[in-house]
């Protein structure tokens, strides 16, 4: 599983919907009881054991979230999180308070699923141009083109993303969504697909 964690990129999305051809939204929910004002300062967090992947995700999503009136802060710029160590909750609360952050977008890798599909081979026959003659037929006997069977491996990376309003004492959930990324070609591609999808959905739900 550790070898697969680089695919977080998630952050940390065969294709269907979404902004990236290989990333789609699986589920989403917006808190019907939430009626807070728009956020002005948003902390972006990626939950991954790989510091490099985590930072890349936070940087990419922060760039997309940032706009006039909204400042997005990558977690790696204000939080000290050595690799393989747990982030202290009190330290996190202190940083959120001191930097006057009013919302947090946090993403985590839920699972990496691999499916192997058996694709049977196919046999095609093509009539030889001279099959009507005995010698032409005898020399060719319907050439056969054979497509051998093979195994196709498909990988799906599932990422969960939550948005919390940190202006309340414990942080109130505003929105949650789950995305699937199919057969990501690289970490950067996966990060890009998930980040664009998150921002698109949050804008559509008027969260950002």
N, C-alpha and C positions, 0 to 999 in steps of 0.2 A: 504493500500500500504506500509505503514511503516513496518508492520510485515514481508513484503516480501523482504525488502531491504537487509536483510542478505544474500540473494541469489545472490547479486552482484558478488559476487565472481566469482562474478565476478568479478569487477572490476571491479566489478568492474568494453557454449560451453555453447530405441527407436533408436537409434544409427545409425550412418552411417559412414561418413568419419573420418577424423581427428585422432588426437593422442589419445584422450580419446574416449572411445566407445560411449559416450553420447554427444560429442561436435562436431559440424561441422561448417565449414565456409559457410556463406550465401552469402555475397558479398565481393569483394575486388577491390581496384583500386590503381594503382601506378602512380604518377605524371610523365607523359611522358616528361615533360620539365625539370625534375630535373636531374642534372648531378654532384652533389656534391660528395666529397670524402667520404670514410667510416668514421663512427663516432668512436670516442675514449672514450667519456664520455657521458653517457646517463642517463637522469633523468627519473625515472618511477613513474607515478602518477596514483592513483586510485581516481575517483570522487564518493564518497559515503558519506552519512551522518553518517555512523557508523565508528568511528575511528579505532576500532579493525579490522573490515573487510577490511578497506582500507589499514591498515598497513600489514596485512597478505598477501593481494594481491601484494602489492608493493615489499615485501620481496621475495615472491615466484617467481615473474617474474624477478626481479633483479638477482636472482641466476642463472636463465636460460640464461639471456642475457650476463652475465659476462663471458668473455673468454680472451685468450691471446690478448692483444692489445685493449680490450674493457672493460671499467669499468662502471658498472651500479650502480646507486645510488638510493635507495628507497626514495621517497619523505618524508617519515616520519622521516628520519634521519637528514634532513637539513631544513625542513619547519615546522614552528610552526603553527599547525592548530587545535585549540581547537574544540571539537565536537560542531556541530550546528552553527559554525561561517564560514563566507566567507573568502577565502584566498585573500588578497589584491594583485592586479595585479602588482603594483609597487614593493612590497616586493618580489614577485615571480621573477620579472625581475632582481632585485638586486642579489638574491641568484643564479640565473642561470649565471649571469655575474661573480660573485665572485668565484664560484666553477668551472668556465670555462667549463660549460656544452655545448656541441655542438648539442645535440638532446634530444627531450622529447618524451616518449611513454606515452600516456594518454588514460585511459579506463574509460568508464562510463556505468552504467546500463541504457538501453533504455526502457525495459519493462519486466514485468513478466506476462505471459499469461497462464491461466488455461483453459483446455478443458475437459469437462465431456462427456464421451461416454457411451451410454446405451448398455450393452451386454446382449442380450436375453438368457434366459435359454434354455436348450436342453433336450429332452427326449430320452432315449435309452431303447430298449427292448432286453432282453436276454432270449432265450428259456430255460426253466427249463429242466434239464437232463432227467426227466421222463415225458415229456409232451405228449408222445405218449400213456401213460396210462391215463385212466379216472381219477383215484384218484390222480395221480401225477399232472395232469393238473388242476384238481379242487383245489388242495391244494396250487398250486403255481400261476396259471393264469399269466404266463409270468411276472416274477418280473420286476419292473420298476425302473430304476436308473434315477433320475432327478437332473439336474444341474441347480440350481436357477439363475435367472437373477440378474445382479448387475450393479453398476455404476463404471466406471473406470475413475480416474482423472489423467490427464497428465499435467505436468507443463513445460513450456518452458521459459528459462531465456535468454534474448537477450542483448548482450554487444557490444558496439561500441568501436573500438580502432583506434587511430590516431597516426601517427609519424610525428614530425615536426623537421625541421632543424633550430636550434636556433642561428646559425651563421649569419643569416640574421636579419635585424632590427626587423621585426614583427614575424619571425618564419614561414618558408615556409613548407607547407604540402608536405610530401614525399609519404606517404602511408595511406590508410584507409581501414578498414575491419569490418565486422559485423559477429558475431558468435552466434549460438544458442546452449544452453545446455539443454538437455532433462532430466527431472526427476532427478535432482542432489540429491544424497543421503545425502550429507552434504556440508557445506561451503567449507571444505578443498578439497573435490572432485571437486567441481565446479571451485575453484581457480586453481587447478592442471590442469584440462582439458583446460580451457581458456588460461592459461599461456603457456602450451606446444604448443597449436595451434598457438598462436601469434608468438612465436619464430620460429616455423616451417615455417610459411608463410613468415616472414621477411627474413629468410635465403634463401628461395626459390626465393624471389624477389631481392636478393642481397642487401637488405637494411642493414642487419647486416653482 
